[in-house]
Amino acid sequence: MNGCEGNGMAPASPRRGEDAAEDERLEAWREFLTAHAVLTDVLAAELQAERGLPLTWYDVLFQLSLAPGGERRMQELAGAVLLSKSGLTRLVSRMEQAGLVERRPCPTDLRGTIAALTPTGTAALRRARPVHLRGIREHFASQLSDDETRALRSAFGKVLEAARLAAGKMIEAVMDSRAV
């Protein structure tokens, strides 16, 4: 028997053990990226359709709302946003034109620029938040059991910790190479 005769199953893979586990991890990575892309598109479409607000704008407004006084240096904001790190200056310019944020020089460092929420931006965030949270609950959270939620948080916590450690080491290496 060759491994598939009479049992309706595909032939046994010649790869075993570590190779199979590695394949599972790579498939999990692919599914994570796909789920993120699809969910982000769905959430963006809902927010745009219901509130006329791009998801990237929501991200900026939300990150500013977390900061004391609703303001952050542009460099700090670039590190905080989750969806649109490249082109942040252009994004904030468009938001400024829409009256959602304002920019001004940093009082402690004239090379720096502060981005701050305006009352219009705060109101837009307040209107958009229920739509966004409903979408997260409907398309993500409701698909997971309590155990799956805890497992994801644990797994992503480990991944984030390792990634932050690796990023710190990369920055140290770049700084060390510049000191030479």
PyMOL CGO cylinders between C-alpha atoms (Angstrom):
from pymol import cmd
from pymol.cgo import CYLINDER

trace = [
    CYLINDER, 0.00, 0.00, 0.00, 1.39, 3.43, -0.92, 0.3, 1, 1, 1, 1, 1, 1,
    CYLINDER, 1.39, 3.43, -0.92, -0.16, 5.48, 1.88, 0.3, 1, 1, 1, 1, 1, 1,
    CYLINDER, -0.16, 5.48, 1.88, -3.27, 6.60, 0.03, 0.3, 1, 1, 1, 1, 1, 1,
    CYLINDER, -3.27, 6.60, 0.03, -4.85, 3.48, -1.43, 0.3, 1, 1, 1, 1, 1, 1,
    CYLINDER, -4.85, 3.48, -1.43, -8.26, 2.67, -0.09, 0.3, 1, 1, 1, 1, 1, 1,
    CYLINDER, -8.26, 2.67, -0.09, -8.31, 5.18, 2.79, 0.3, 1, 1, 1, 1, 1, 1,
    CYLINDER, -8.31, 5.18, 2.79, -9.20, 8.39, 0.92, 0.3, 1, 1, 1, 1, 1, 1,
    CYLINDER, -9.20, 8.39, 0.92, -6.21, 10.23, 2.37, 0.3, 1, 1, 1, 1, 1, 1,
    CYLINDER, -6.21, 10.23, 2.37, -3.31, 11.89, 0.64, 0.3, 1, 1, 1, 1, 1, 1,
    CYLINDER, -3.31, 11.89, 0.64, 0.04, 10.16, 0.87, 0.3, 1, 1, 1, 1, 1, 1,
    CYLINDER, 0.04, 10.16, 0.87, 1.93, 10.75, 4.08, 0.3, 1, 1, 1, 1, 1, 1,
    CYLINDER, 1.93, 10.75, 4.08, 4.29, 13.69, 3.81, 0.3, 1, 1, 1, 1, 1, 1,
    CYLINDER, 4.29, 13.69, 3.81, 7.95, 12.73, 3.83, 0.3, 1, 1, 1, 1, 1, 1,
    CYLINDER, 7.95, 12.73, 3.83, 8.51, 15.73, 6.10, 0.3, 1, 1, 1, 1, 1, 1,
    CYLINDER, 8.51, 15.73, 6.10, 8.02, 15.08, 9.78, 0.3, 1, 1, 1, 1, 1, 1,
    CYLINDER, 8.02, 15.08, 9.78, 8.56, 16.59, 13.18, 0.3, 1, 1, 1, 1, 1, 1,
    CYLINDER, 8.56, 16.59, 13.18, 10.31, 19.94, 13.03, 0.3, 1, 1, 1, 1, 1, 1,
    CYLINDER, 10.31, 19.94, 13.03, 9.58, 20.49, 9.33, 0.3, 1, 1, 1, 1, 1, 1,
    CYLINDER, 9.58, 20.49, 9.33, 5.86, 19.96, 9.89, 0.3, 1, 1, 1, 1, 1, 1,
    CYLINDER, 5.86, 19.96, 9.89, 5.88, 22.25, 12.93, 0.3, 1, 1, 1, 1, 1, 1,
    CYLINDER, 5.88, 22.25, 12.93, 7.72, 24.90, 10.90, 0.3, 1, 1, 1, 1, 1, 1,
    CYLINDER, 7.72, 24.90, 10.90, 5.14, 24.57, 8.12, 0.3, 1, 1, 1, 1, 1, 1,
    CYLINDER, 5.14, 24.57, 8.12, 2.36, 25.10, 10.69, 0.3, 1, 1, 1, 1, 1, 1,
    CYLINDER, 2.36, 25.10, 10.69, 4.07, 28.24, 12.00, 0.3, 1, 1, 1, 1, 1, 1,
    CYLINDER, 4.07, 28.24, 12.00, 4.52, 29.63, 8.49, 0.3, 1, 1, 1, 1, 1, 1,
    CYLINDER, 4.52, 29.63, 8.49, 0.88, 28.91, 7.71, 0.3, 1, 1, 1, 1, 1, 1,
    CYLINDER, 0.88, 28.91, 7.71, -0.14, 30.66, 10.95, 0.3, 1, 1, 1, 1, 1, 1,
    CYLINDER, -0.14, 30.66, 10.95, 1.96, 33.66, 9.87, 0.3, 1, 1, 1, 1, 1, 1,
    CYLINDER, 1.96, 33.66, 9.87, 0.30, 33.73, 6.43, 0.3, 1, 1, 1, 1, 1, 1,
    CYLINDER, 0.30, 33.73, 6.43, -3.17, 33.47, 7.97, 0.3, 1, 1, 1, 1, 1, 1,
    CYLINDER, -3.17, 33.47, 7.97, -2.34, 36.22, 10.46, 0.3, 1, 1, 1, 1, 1, 1,
    CYLINDER, -2.34, 36.22, 10.46, -1.24, 38.56, 7.65, 0.3, 1, 1, 1, 1, 1, 1,
    CYLINDER, -1.24, 38.56, 7.65, -4.27, 37.69, 5.54, 0.3, 1, 1, 1, 1, 1, 1,
    CYLINDER, -4.27, 37.69, 5.54, -6.70, 38.15, 8.44, 0.3, 1, 1, 1, 1, 1, 1,
    CYLINDER, -6.70, 38.15, 8.44, -5.10, 41.50, 9.30, 0.3, 1, 1, 1, 1, 1, 1,
    CYLINDER, -5.10, 41.50, 9.30, -5.34, 42.74, 5.71, 0.3, 1, 1, 1, 1, 1, 1,
    CYLINDER, -5.34, 42.74, 5.71, -8.94, 41.59, 5.22, 0.3, 1, 1, 1, 1, 1, 1,
    CYLINDER, -8.94, 41.59, 5.22, -10.15, 42.86, 8.60, 0.3, 1, 1, 1, 1, 1, 1,
    CYLINDER, -10.15, 42.86, 8.60, -8.40, 46.20, 8.14, 0.3, 1, 1, 1, 1, 1, 1,
    CYLINDER, -8.40, 46.20, 8.14, -10.10, 46.61, 4.75, 0.3, 1, 1, 1, 1, 1, 1,
    CYLINDER, -10.10, 46.61, 4.75, -13.52, 45.73, 6.23, 0.3, 1, 1, 1, 1, 1, 1,
    CYLINDER, -13.52, 45.73, 6.23, -13.09, 48.10, 9.18, 0.3, 1, 1, 1, 1, 1, 1,
    CYLINDER, -13.09, 48.10, 9.18, -11.85, 50.86, 6.89, 0.3, 1, 1, 1, 1, 1, 1,
    CYLINDER, -11.85, 50.86, 6.89, -14.81, 50.45, 4.52, 0.3, 1, 1, 1, 1, 1, 1,
    CYLINDER, -14.81, 50.45, 4.52, -17.33, 50.52, 7.40, 0.3, 1, 1, 1, 1, 1, 1,
    CYLINDER, -17.33, 50.52, 7.40, -15.80, 53.61, 8.97, 0.3, 1, 1, 1, 1, 1, 1,
    CYLINDER, -15.80, 53.61, 8.97, -15.61, 55.42, 5.63, 0.3, 1, 1, 1, 1, 1, 1,
    CYLINDER, -15.61, 55.42, 5.63, -19.19, 54.49, 4.69, 0.3, 1, 1, 1, 1, 1, 1,
    CYLINDER, -19.19, 54.49, 4.69, -20.75, 55.34, 8.06, 0.3, 1, 1, 1, 1, 1, 1,
    CYLINDER, -20.75, 55.34, 8.06, -18.69, 58.31, 9.21, 0.3, 1, 1, 1, 1, 1, 1,
    CYLINDER, -18.69, 58.31, 9.21, -16.74, 59.48, 6.15, 0.3, 1, 1, 1, 1, 1, 1,
    CYLINDER, -16.74, 59.48, 6.15, -13.50, 58.99, 8.05, 0.3, 1, 1, 1, 1, 1, 1,
    CYLINDER, -13.50, 58.99, 8.05, -10.54, 56.99, 6.72, 0.3, 1, 1, 1, 1, 1, 1,
    CYLINDER, -10.54, 56.99, 6.72, -9.24, 54.36, 9.13, 0.3, 1, 1, 1, 1, 1, 1,
    CYLINDER, -9.24, 54.36, 9.13, -5.75, 55.88, 8.98, 0.3, 1, 1, 1, 1, 1, 1,
    CYLINDER, -5.75, 55.88, 8.98, -7.24, 59.19, 10.16, 0.3, 1, 1, 1, 1, 1, 1,
    CYLINDER, -7.24, 59.19, 10.16, -9.03, 57.38, 12.98, 0.3, 1, 1, 1, 1, 1, 1,
    CYLINDER, -9.03, 57.38, 12.98, -5.70, 55.84, 14.00, 0.3, 1, 1, 1, 1, 1, 1,
    CYLINDER, -5.70, 55.84, 14.00, -4.05, 59.28, 14.21, 0.3, 1, 1, 1, 1, 1, 1,
    CYLINDER, -4.05, 59.28, 14.21, -6.98, 60.80, 16.11, 0.3, 1, 1, 1, 1, 1, 1,
    CYLINDER, -6.98, 60.80, 16.11, -7.02, 57.86, 18.52, 0.3, 1, 1, 1, 1, 1, 1,
    CYLINDER, -7.02, 57.86, 18.52, -3.27, 58.01, 19.16, 0.3, 1, 1, 1, 1, 1, 1,
    CYLINDER, -3.27, 58.01, 19.16, -3.47, 61.75, 19.81, 0.3, 1, 1, 1, 1, 1, 1,
    CYLINDER, -3.47, 61.75, 19.81, -6.41, 61.21, 22.18, 0.3, 1, 1, 1, 1, 1, 1,
    CYLINDER, -6.41, 61.21, 22.18, -4.24, 58.91, 24.30, 0.3, 1, 1, 1, 1, 1, 1,
    CYLINDER, -4.24, 58.91, 24.30, -1.57, 61.57, 24.81, 0.3, 1, 1, 1, 1, 1, 1,
    CYLINDER, -1.57, 61.57, 24.81, -1.69, 64.20, 27.56, 0.3, 1, 1, 1, 1, 1, 1,
    CYLINDER, -1.69, 64.20, 27.56, -3.47, 67.27, 26.22, 0.3, 1, 1, 1, 1, 1, 1,
    CYLINDER, -3.47, 67.27, 26.22, -4.30, 65.40, 23.00, 0.3, 1, 1, 1, 1, 1, 1,
    CYLINDER, -4.30, 65.40, 23.00, -0.95, 66.25, 21.45, 0.3, 1, 1, 1, 1, 1, 1,
    CYLINDER, -0.95, 66.25, 21.45, 2.28, 64.53, 20.46, 0.3, 1, 1, 1, 1, 1, 1,
    CYLINDER, 2.28, 64.53, 20.46, 5.46, 65.39, 18.67, 0.3, 1, 1, 1, 1, 1, 1,
    CYLINDER, 5.46, 65.39, 18.67, 5.26, 64.22, 15.07, 0.3, 1, 1, 1, 1, 1, 1,
    CYLINDER, 5.26, 64.22, 15.07, 8.19, 61.85, 15.62, 0.3, 1, 1, 1, 1, 1, 1,
    CYLINDER, 8.19, 61.85, 15.62, 6.42, 60.30, 18.63, 0.3, 1, 1, 1, 1, 1, 1,
    CYLINDER, 6.42, 60.30, 18.63, 3.16, 60.09, 16.68, 0.3, 1, 1, 1, 1, 1, 1,
    CYLINDER, 3.16, 60.09, 16.68, 4.94, 58.25, 13.86, 0.3, 1, 1, 1, 1, 1, 1,
    CYLINDER, 4.94, 58.25, 13.86, 6.05, 55.62, 16.37, 0.3, 1, 1, 1, 1, 1, 1,
    CYLINDER, 6.05, 55.62, 16.37, 2.55, 55.31, 17.85, 0.3, 1, 1, 1, 1, 1, 1,
    CYLINDER, 2.55, 55.31, 17.85, 0.33, 54.97, 14.77, 0.3, 1, 1, 1, 1, 1, 1,
    CYLINDER, 0.33, 54.97, 14.77, -0.38, 51.43, 13.72, 0.3, 1, 1, 1, 1, 1, 1,
    CYLINDER, -0.38, 51.43, 13.72, -1.64, 51.76, 10.16, 0.3, 1, 1, 1, 1, 1, 1,
    CYLINDER, -1.64, 51.76, 10.16, 0.23, 54.46, 8.25, 0.3, 1, 1, 1, 1, 1, 1,
    CYLINDER, 0.23, 54.46, 8.25, 3.79, 55.14, 9.35, 0.3, 1, 1, 1, 1, 1, 1,
    CYLINDER, 3.79, 55.14, 9.35, 5.01, 56.15, 5.91, 0.3, 1, 1, 1, 1, 1, 1,
    CYLINDER, 5.01, 56.15, 5.91, 3.57, 59.38, 4.62, 0.3, 1, 1, 1, 1, 1, 1,
    CYLINDER, 3.57, 59.38, 4.62, 2.47, 60.53, 8.08, 0.3, 1, 1, 1, 1, 1, 1,
    CYLINDER, 2.47, 60.53, 8.08, 3.41, 64.14, 7.37, 0.3, 1, 1, 1, 1, 1, 1,
    CYLINDER, 3.41, 64.14, 7.37, 1.17, 64.21, 4.28, 0.3, 1, 1, 1, 1, 1, 1,
    CYLINDER, 1.17, 64.21, 4.28, -1.60, 62.43, 6.18, 0.3, 1, 1, 1, 1, 1, 1,
    CYLINDER, -1.60, 62.43, 6.18, -1.48, 64.95, 9.03, 0.3, 1, 1, 1, 1, 1, 1,
    CYLINDER, -1.48, 64.95, 9.03, -1.43, 67.81, 6.48, 0.3, 1, 1, 1, 1, 1, 1,
    CYLINDER, -1.43, 67.81, 6.48, -4.69, 66.52, 4.97, 0.3, 1, 1, 1, 1, 1, 1,
    CYLINDER, -4.69, 66.52, 4.97, -6.18, 66.15, 8.45, 0.3, 1, 1, 1, 1, 1, 1,
    CYLINDER, -6.18, 66.15, 8.45, -5.07, 69.67, 9.29, 0.3, 1, 1, 1, 1, 1, 1,
    CYLINDER, -5.07, 69.67, 9.29, -6.80, 70.98, 6.15, 0.3, 1, 1, 1, 1, 1, 1,
    CYLINDER, -6.80, 70.98, 6.15, -9.97, 69.16, 7.31, 0.3, 1, 1, 1, 1, 1, 1,
    CYLINDER, -9.97, 69.16, 7.31, -9.70, 70.89, 10.70, 0.3, 1, 1, 1, 1, 1, 1,
    CYLINDER, -9.70, 70.89, 10.70, -9.18, 67.68, 12.70, 0.3, 1, 1, 1, 1, 1, 1,
    CYLINDER, -9.18, 67.68, 12.70, -5.66, 68.41, 13.92, 0.3, 1, 1, 1, 1, 1, 1,
    CYLINDER, -5.66, 68.41, 13.92, -3.33, 71.36, 14.13, 0.3, 1, 1, 1, 1, 1, 1,
    CYLINDER, -3.33, 71.36, 14.13, 0.44, 71.54, 13.95, 0.3, 1, 1, 1, 1, 1, 1,
    CYLINDER, 0.44, 71.54, 13.95, 2.66, 73.97, 15.75, 0.3, 1, 1, 1, 1, 1, 1,
    CYLINDER, 2.66, 73.97, 15.75, 6.34, 74.26, 16.61, 0.3, 1, 1, 1, 1, 1, 1,
    CYLINDER, 6.34, 74.26, 16.61, 7.54, 72.36, 19.65, 0.3, 1, 1, 1, 1, 1, 1,
    CYLINDER, 7.54, 72.36, 19.65, 8.27, 74.93, 22.38, 0.3, 1, 1, 1, 1, 1, 1,
    CYLINDER, 8.27, 74.93, 22.38, 11.22, 72.96, 23.79, 0.3, 1, 1, 1, 1, 1, 1,
    CYLINDER, 11.22, 72.96, 23.79, 12.81, 71.99, 20.45, 0.3, 1, 1, 1, 1, 1, 1,
    CYLINDER, 12.81, 71.99, 20.45, 12.38, 74.34, 17.52, 0.3, 1, 1, 1, 1, 1, 1,
    CYLINDER, 12.38, 74.34, 17.52, 13.26, 71.51, 15.10, 0.3, 1, 1, 1, 1, 1, 1,
    CYLINDER, 13.26, 71.51, 15.10, 10.25, 69.52, 16.31, 0.3, 1, 1, 1, 1, 1, 1,
    CYLINDER, 10.25, 69.52, 16.31, 6.58, 69.84, 15.43, 0.3, 1, 1, 1, 1, 1, 1,
    CYLINDER, 6.58, 69.84, 15.43, 3.58, 69.08, 17.63, 0.3, 1, 1, 1, 1, 1, 1,
    CYLINDER, 3.58, 69.08, 17.63, 0.37, 67.56, 16.23, 0.3, 1, 1, 1, 1, 1, 1,
    CYLINDER, 0.37, 67.56, 16.23, -2.69, 68.25, 18.38, 0.3, 1, 1, 1, 1, 1, 1,
    CYLINDER, -2.69, 68.25, 18.38, -6.35, 67.32, 18.30, 0.3, 1, 1, 1, 1, 1, 1,
    CYLINDER, -6.35, 67.32, 18.30, -8.77, 70.13, 17.59, 0.3, 1, 1, 1, 1, 1, 1,
    CYLINDER, -8.77, 70.13, 17.59, -12.32, 70.18, 18.99, 0.3, 1, 1, 1, 1, 1, 1,
    CYLINDER, -12.32, 70.18, 18.99, -13.49, 69.10, 15.52, 0.3, 1, 1, 1, 1, 1, 1,
    CYLINDER, -13.49, 69.10, 15.52, -11.05, 66.16, 15.62, 0.3, 1, 1, 1, 1, 1, 1,
    CYLINDER, -11.05, 66.16, 15.62, -12.23, 65.17, 19.08, 0.3, 1, 1, 1, 1, 1, 1,
    CYLINDER, -12.23, 65.17, 19.08, -15.85, 65.24, 17.89, 0.3, 1, 1, 1, 1, 1, 1,
    CYLINDER, -15.85, 65.24, 17.89, -14.99, 63.17, 14.79, 0.3, 1, 1, 1, 1, 1, 1,
    CYLINDER, -14.99, 63.17, 14.79, -13.25, 60.57, 16.96, 0.3, 1, 1, 1, 1, 1, 1,
    CYLINDER, -13.25, 60.57, 16.96, -16.22, 60.46, 19.34, 0.3, 1, 1, 1, 1, 1, 1,
    CYLINDER, -16.22, 60.46, 19.34, -18.62, 59.85, 16.41, 0.3, 1, 1, 1, 1, 1, 1,
    CYLINDER, -18.62, 59.85, 16.41, -16.38, 57.24, 14.75, 0.3, 1, 1, 1, 1, 1, 1,
    CYLINDER, -16.38, 57.24, 14.75, -15.42, 55.24, 17.82, 0.3, 1, 1, 1, 1, 1, 1,
    CYLINDER, -15.42, 55.24, 17.82, -18.72, 53.30, 18.21, 0.3, 1, 1, 1, 1, 1, 1,
    CYLINDER, -18.72, 53.30, 18.21, -18.60, 52.27, 14.52, 0.3, 1, 1, 1, 1, 1, 1,
    CYLINDER, -18.60, 52.27, 14.52, -15.01, 51.10, 14.82, 0.3, 1, 1, 1, 1, 1, 1,
    CYLINDER, -15.01, 51.10, 14.82, -15.55, 49.21, 18.09, 0.3, 1, 1, 1, 1, 1, 1,
    CYLINDER, -15.55, 49.21, 18.09, -18.68, 47.55, 16.71, 0.3, 1, 1, 1, 1, 1, 1,
    CYLINDER, -18.68, 47.55, 16.71, -16.67, 46.38, 13.70, 0.3, 1, 1, 1, 1, 1, 1,
    CYLINDER, -16.67, 46.38, 13.70, -13.93, 44.95, 15.92, 0.3, 1, 1, 1, 1, 1, 1,
    CYLINDER, -13.93, 44.95, 15.92, -16.50, 43.11, 18.03, 0.3, 1, 1, 1, 1, 1, 1,
    CYLINDER, -16.50, 43.11, 18.03, -18.45, 41.83, 15.01, 0.3, 1, 1, 1, 1, 1, 1,
    CYLINDER, -18.45, 41.83, 15.01, -15.59, 40.81, 12.72, 0.3, 1, 1, 1, 1, 1, 1,
    CYLINDER, -15.59, 40.81, 12.72, -12.91, 39.79, 15.24, 0.3, 1, 1, 1, 1, 1, 1,
    CYLINDER, -12.91, 39.79, 15.24, -13.86, 39.40, 18.89, 0.3, 1, 1, 1, 1, 1, 1,
    CYLINDER, -13.86, 39.40, 18.89, -17.12, 37.52, 18.31, 0.3, 1, 1, 1, 1, 1, 1,
    CYLINDER, -17.12, 37.52, 18.31, -15.23, 34.89, 16.29, 0.3, 1, 1, 1, 1, 1, 1,
    CYLINDER, -15.23, 34.89, 16.29, -13.09, 33.88, 19.29, 0.3, 1, 1, 1, 1, 1, 1,
    CYLINDER, -13.09, 33.88, 19.29, -13.90, 31.93, 22.43, 0.3, 1, 1, 1, 1, 1, 1,
    CYLINDER, -13.90, 31.93, 22.43, -12.58, 33.18, 25.76, 0.3, 1, 1, 1, 1, 1, 1,
    CYLINDER, -12.58, 33.18, 25.76, -9.84, 30.52, 25.64, 0.3, 1, 1, 1, 1, 1, 1,
    CYLINDER, -9.84, 30.52, 25.64, -8.86, 31.50, 22.09, 0.3, 1, 1, 1, 1, 1, 1,
    CYLINDER, -8.86, 31.50, 22.09, -8.73, 35.16, 23.12, 0.3, 1, 1, 1, 1, 1, 1,
    CYLINDER, -8.73, 35.16, 23.12, -6.42, 34.37, 26.02, 0.3, 1, 1, 1, 1, 1, 1,
    CYLINDER, -6.42, 34.37, 26.02, -4.24, 32.16, 23.79, 0.3, 1, 1, 1, 1, 1, 1,
    CYLINDER, -4.24, 32.16, 23.79, -3.95, 34.91, 21.16, 0.3, 1, 1, 1, 1, 1, 1,
    CYLINDER, -3.95, 34.91, 21.16, -3.07, 37.54, 23.76, 0.3, 1, 1, 1, 1, 1, 1,
    CYLINDER, -3.07, 37.54, 23.76, -0.42, 35.24, 25.22, 0.3, 1, 1, 1, 1, 1, 1,
    CYLINDER, -0.42, 35.24, 25.22, 1.04, 34.34, 21.82, 0.3, 1, 1, 1, 1, 1, 1,
    CYLINDER, 1.04, 34.34, 21.82, 1.04, 37.91, 20.52, 0.3, 1, 1, 1, 1, 1, 1,
    CYLINDER, 1.04, 37.91, 20.52, 2.54, 39.10, 23.80, 0.3, 1, 1, 1, 1, 1, 1,
    CYLINDER, 2.54, 39.10, 23.80, 5.47, 36.72, 23.32, 0.3, 1, 1, 1, 1, 1, 1,
    CYLINDER, 5.47, 36.72, 23.32, 5.91, 37.73, 19.68, 0.3, 1, 1, 1, 1, 1, 1,
    CYLINDER, 5.91, 37.73, 19.68, 5.79, 41.45, 20.50, 0.3, 1, 1, 1, 1, 1, 1,
    CYLINDER, 5.79, 41.45, 20.50, 8.28, 41.10, 23.34, 0.3, 1, 1, 1, 1, 1, 1,
    CYLINDER, 8.28, 41.10, 23.34, 10.74, 39.24, 21.10, 0.3, 1, 1, 1, 1, 1, 1,
    CYLINDER, 10.74, 39.24, 21.10, 10.25, 41.70, 18.23, 0.3, 1, 1, 1, 1, 1, 1,
    CYLINDER, 10.25, 41.70, 18.23, 10.81, 44.71, 20.50, 0.3, 1, 1, 1, 1, 1, 1,
    CYLINDER, 10.81, 44.71, 20.50, 13.95, 43.10, 21.87, 0.3, 1, 1, 1, 1, 1, 1,
    CYLINDER, 13.95, 43.10, 21.87, 15.23, 42.42, 18.35, 0.3, 1, 1, 1, 1, 1, 1,
    CYLINDER, 15.23, 42.42, 18.35, 14.39, 45.98, 17.26, 0.3, 1, 1, 1, 1, 1, 1,
    CYLINDER, 14.39, 45.98, 17.26, 16.32, 47.34, 20.23, 0.3, 1, 1, 1, 1, 1, 1,
    CYLINDER, 16.32, 47.34, 20.23, 19.35, 45.24, 19.32, 0.3, 1, 1, 1, 1, 1, 1,
    CYLINDER, 19.35, 45.24, 19.32, 19.17, 46.42, 15.70, 0.3, 1, 1, 1, 1, 1, 1,
    CYLINDER, 19.17, 46.42, 15.70, 19.08, 50.06, 16.80, 0.3, 1, 1, 1, 1, 1, 1,
    CYLINDER, 19.08, 50.06, 16.80, 22.05, 49.47, 19.13, 0.3, 1, 1, 1, 1, 1, 1,
    CYLINDER, 22.05, 49.47, 19.13, 24.00, 47.87, 16.28, 0.3, 1, 1, 1, 1, 1, 1,
    CYLINDER, 24.00, 47.87, 16.28, 23.30, 50.83, 13.98, 0.3, 1, 1, 1, 1, 1, 1,
    CYLINDER, 23.30, 50.83, 13.98, 24.33, 53.29, 16.70, 0.3, 1, 1, 1, 1, 1, 1,
    CYLINDER, 24.33, 53.29, 16.70, 27.50, 51.29, 17.40, 0.3, 1, 1, 1, 1, 1, 1,
    CYLINDER, 27.50, 51.29, 17.40, 28.41, 51.25, 13.70, 0.3, 1, 1, 1, 1, 1, 1,
    CYLINDER, 28.41, 51.25, 13.70, 28.02, 55.05, 13.51, 0.3, 1, 1, 1, 1, 1, 1,
    CYLINDER, 28.02, 55.05, 13.51, 30.28, 55.55, 16.52, 0.3, 1, 1, 1, 1, 1, 1,
    CYLINDER, 30.28, 55.55, 16.52, 33.18, 53.86, 14.77, 0.3, 1, 1, 1, 1, 1, 1,
]
cmd.load_cgo(trace, "trace")
